[in-house]
Amino acid sequence: MKNLTVQDLDLIHIQIIDASGGSYDTRDLGRLESAISSIGQEAFGEKLYPTIFEKAAVICKGIIADHPFVDGNKRTGIMSALVFLNLNKIETKNIQDEALEDFAVRIAVQNLEIPEIAKWFKNNCKH
């Protein structure tokens, strides 16, 4: 499995802001690091997030819910999850922009949990 780094997330954020506007600043580097490191969490020797879709959900929710950036957290969270899935040979190109926007807002407003986010990715990706 290929992982993203904090530098990857920063680059994704810069590209998102370049494309759609907003501020480039990172508000909390620790929260950004947590979005990446959380995918490997274990409890009692068992991975908390064993599937690729759960890992993508953790990255996505970590950025959307924890707001590590000053601006563009929903956009960066969704795109980071998609890049992560693509790096791991999961096709995401058929997901419509409007569906991604709606889903990012749902994650933020409804405080969706990891299993629900993972299910959405699994149902909307080609694998």
Secondary structure by P-SEA (a helix, b strand, c coil): cccccaaaaaaaaaaaaaacccccccccaaaaaaaacccccccccccccccaaaaaaaaaaaaaaacccccaaaaaaaaaaaaaaaaaccccccccaaaaaaaaaaaaaacccaaaaaaaaaaaccc
